[in-house]
């Protein structure tokens, strides 16, 4: 699993499902990180209060 980390908002995104609804477009590039290290993700979640983004747990659809 590949993750996209938004250090500004302290959110963890599943990279393959991240999209506009996740709200990371305002985050500066230097506050973004990509990783596939599960242990690092668990550490961010448990010790640094990062949360998984509720919008990118599955594919986003376009509603009309």
C-alpha positions as CSV (number, residue, x, y, z in Angstrom):
1,X,0.0,0.0,0.0
2,X,1.3,3.4,-0.9
3,X,0.5,6.4,1.3
4,X,0.5,10.2,0.8
5,X,1.0,12.1,4.0
6,X,-0.2,15.7,4.5
7,X,1.9,17.0,7.3
8,X,0.1,20.3,7.4
9,X,-3.3,18.7,8.2
10,X,-1.9,15.6,9.8
11,X,-3.7,13.3,7.4
12,X,-2.8,10.0,5.9
13,X,-4.2,9.3,2.4
14,X,-4.2,6.1,0.4
15,X,-2.3,7.4,-2.6
16,X,-4.3,5.5,-5.3
17,X,-7.6,7.0,-4.0
18,X,-6.6,10.5,-3.0
19,X,-8.4,13.2,-4.9
20,X,-9.9,16.7,-4.7
21,X,-12.3,15.9,-1.9
22,X,-9.3,15.1,0.4
23,X,-8.5,18.8,0.5
24,X,-4.7,18.6,0.3
25,X,-4.3,21.0,-2.7
26,X,-3.6,23.9,-0.3
27,X,-0.8,22.0,1.4
28,X,2.6,23.2,0.3
29,X,4.8,20.6,-1.5
30,X,7.4,20.7,1.3
31,X,4.6,19.5,3.7
32,X,3.8,16.5,1.6
33,X,5.4,13.0,1.7
34,X,5.0,9.7,0.0
35,X,5.8,6.4,1.7
36,X,5.0,2.7,1.6
37,X,6.3,2.0,5.1
38,X,3.5,0.7,7.2
39,X,5.4,1.0,10.5
40,X,6.0,4.7,9.8
41,X,2.3,5.2,9.1
42,X,1.4,3.4,12.4
43,X,3.8,5.6,14.3
44,X,2.3,8.8,12.8
45,X,-1.1,7.6,13.8
46,X,-0.3,6.4,17.3
47,X,2.3,8.8,18.5
48,X,1.7,12.0,16.4
49,X,-2.1,12.1,16.2
50,X,-2.3,11.7,12.4
51,X,-5.6,10.5,11.1
52,X,-6.6,8.6,8.0
53,X,-8.5,10.7,5.5
54,X,-12.2,9.6,5.3
55,X,-12.4,10.5,1.6
56,X,-9.8,8.2,0.1
57,X,-10.5,4.9,1.6
58,X,-12.0,3.8,-1.7
59,X,-12.3,5.2,-5.3
60,X,-14.0,8.6,-5.5
61,X,-16.9,9.0,-7.9
62,X,-18.2,12.1,-9.6
63,X,-21.8,12.9,-8.7
64,X,-24.0,15.1,-10.9
